[in-house]
Every structure is written in C-alpha cells, then in structure tokens.
Amino acid sequence: MILRTGIGQDSHRFLSTDSSKLCVIGGIIFDDIPGLMANSDGDVIMHAICNAITSLTGVRILGDIADELIKKDGVTDSQVYLKKALETLGKQRITHVAISMEGKRPQLGKRTIEMRENVARVMGLDVSQVGLTATSGEGLTDFGCGDGIQIFCIVTTVEG
C-alpha cells in the first residue's frame, strides 16, 4: 500500500461591491458578499483541491486544463476543473480531503456542512472524508481583514 499526500493553496481577492458576479465557495453560492476576482467562478476551495491533486500527479489543472476549457468552451465552473483533476489520479484513491479557509467573510456557520457535502459529492466521497475549518486569522492578513479568501488543502490518497 502506498500513501501519498498532496498540498494545494489558492487565494482570490473580492471584487467591488457593485459587481454582479456571484461568490462561489465549495460550489455553494454566497449571495451576501461580492464575487471573487478570477477568469472562472473563482471557487477557491475547488482551486485549492485541484492544486493539491496537481502536487500528487504533476498534471497542471489550473493554468493548463482549466484555461483551455475557458478558451475553448467558455467553461468557468470550477467543479468541472476538479472533475478533470480527479481523472488524472490513475490508481490513486482519495481517502481524505482537509480544507482550511482564512478569511473574515463569509461567516460559514451552518453552511459548512453544505459545502462539505458538495465537495464530497463532486469527488465521489463520503462527507466524513471531507474536513473544513475556517479562521479569520485575527485580522493579521489581508484575508483576515476581509479583502479576500485563502484556502489550504491537503489531499490524502492510497494506492494498492
């Protein structure tokens, strides 16, 4: 049995409050805050998971595959990028995903379970295999001051 661990990070700044772009985090829409700057929906959770998978496989999802999907078909849904990332795992099977968010907003509260359920659904996992924590960082960074969101993600796989 071979265990592997991939780490991914992503961050995006909020657009101005007069932007009509929706804020999507973990595939869930937060309509009480502005969207995130990105050429896609800016879903920082999906992007961080893609980056963690890239660290496992070496296949660049964001920057290569996602950019091609945007150019060719206009696909901006980061859940599609994650599905493409999952296809690159080969014999590796994901056993756990740990997600850590830093940001003053949004307050996740009861939406945490909704986000975990959606990530699990997209990845074909049980919700117990997806962890999500959040902190404001006590306002020590731009994220903690409310200017954007930063995500760190660890994906654990087993092969064999």
C-alpha positions in Angstrom: 0.0 0.0 0.0 1.4 3.4 -1.0 0.1 6.5 0.8 0.6 9.9 -0.8 -0.2 13.4 0.4 -0.7 16.5 -1.8 -1.0 20.1 -0.7 -2.7 22.9 -2.5 -3.3 26.5 -2.0 -5.4 29.2 -3.7 -6.5 32.7 -2.9 -8.6 35.4 -4.6 -9.4 39.0 -3.8 -13.1 40.1 -3.6 -14.5 42.2 -6.5 -16.0 45.6 -5.7 -19.4 45.5 -4.0 -21.1 46.8 -7.2 -20.0 43.7 -9.2 -22.8 41.3 -10.2 -20.6 38.2 -10.2 -21.7 35.6 -7.6 -19.4 34.4 -4.8 -19.0 30.7 -5.1 -17.1 28.8 -2.4 -17.0 25.0 -2.3 -19.7 25.0 -5.1 -22.1 26.9 -2.9 -23.3 30.4 -3.7 -23.0 33.1 -1.0 -25.2 35.9 -2.2 -24.4 38.3 0.7 -20.8 39.1 -0.4 -19.3 40.0 -3.8 -17.7 37.5 -6.1 -14.0 36.7 -6.3 -11.6 38.0 -9.0 -10.8 35.2 -11.4 -11.3 34.2 -15.0 -13.5 31.5 -13.7 -16.1 31.4 -10.9 -13.1 31.9 -8.5 -14.1 29.0 -6.3 -11.0 29.0 -4.0 -11.9 25.6 -2.4 -12.2 23.8 -5.8 -9.0 25.5 -7.0 -7.0 24.5 -3.9 -8.1 20.9 -4.2 -7.1 20.9 -7.9 -3.7 22.3 -6.9 -3.3 19.5 -4.2 -4.1 16.9 -6.9 -1.5 18.6 -9.2 1.0 18.1 -6.4 0.2 14.4 -6.4 0.2 13.9 -10.2 2.3 16.6 -11.7 -0.6 17.4 -14.1 -1.3 21.1 -14.2 -5.1 21.5 -13.9 -5.3 25.3 -13.2 -3.3 27.2 -15.8 -3.4 24.5 -18.4 -6.5 22.3 -18.5 -8.8 24.9 -16.9 -7.5 27.7 -19.1 -8.1 25.6 -22.2 -11.7 24.8 -21.1 -12.3 28.5 -20.6 -10.8 29.4 -24.0 -12.4 26.6 -26.0 -15.8 26.1 -24.4 -16.2 29.0 -22.0 -16.3 26.7 -19.0 -16.0 28.8 -15.8 -17.4 26.3 -13.3 -14.5 25.1 -11.1 -16.4 21.9 -10.3 -15.7 20.9 -13.9 -12.0 21.6 -13.3 -12.0 19.4 -10.2 -13.6 16.5 -12.1 -10.8 16.8 -14.7 -8.2 16.7 -11.9 -9.8 13.6 -10.5 -9.3 11.9 -13.9 -5.5 12.3 -13.6 -5.2 10.3 -10.3 -4.8 6.9 -12.1 -4.7 4.2 -9.5 -4.6 6.6 -6.5 -7.8 6.6 -4.5 -8.6 9.6 -2.3 -9.1 8.8 1.3 -9.4 12.2 2.8 -9.6 15.9 2.0 -8.7 18.6 4.6 -9.6 22.2 3.8 -8.6 25.2 5.8 -10.0 28.6 5.0 -8.7 32.0 6.1 -11.0 35.0 5.6 -13.1 37.4 7.6 -16.0 36.8 5.3 -18.2 34.9 4.7 -19.1 33.5 8.0 -19.6 29.8 7.2 -21.6 28.7 10.2 -24.3 26.3 9.2 -23.2 26.4 5.5 -20.1 24.3 6.4 -21.9 21.0 6.2 -23.5 22.1 2.8 -20.0 22.9 1.5 -18.6 19.6 2.8 -21.5 17.7 1.2 -21.0 19.4 -2.1 -17.2 18.7 -2.2 -17.9 15.1 -1.3 -20.5 14.7 -4.0 -18.2 16.2 -6.7 -15.3 14.0 -5.6 -17.3 10.8 -5.1 -16.5 10.7 -1.4 -18.5 10.3 1.8 -18.9 13.6 3.7 -16.9 12.1 6.6 -13.9 12.1 4.2 -14.0 15.9 3.8 -13.0 18.2 6.6 -13.4 22.0 6.6 -12.1 24.5 9.1 -12.2 28.3 9.0 -10.5 31.2 10.8 -10.4 34.9 10.5 -6.7 34.9 11.3 -7.4 37.6 13.8 -7.2 40.2 11.1 -3.4 39.8 10.7 -3.5 39.4 6.9 -5.5 40.9 4.0 -7.7 37.8 4.1 -8.4 38.2 7.8 -9.2 41.9 7.1 -11.9 40.9 4.6 -10.1 41.7 1.3 -10.2 38.1 0.0 -10.1 34.4 0.9 -7.2 32.0 1.2 -7.5 28.2 1.2 -5.0 25.5 2.0 -5.9 21.9 1.2 -4.4 18.5 1.8 -5.5 15.5 -0.2 -4.5 12.0 1.0 -4.5 9.1 -1.4 -3.8 5.4 -1.2 -2.7 3.1 -3.9 -2.5 -0.7 -3.8 
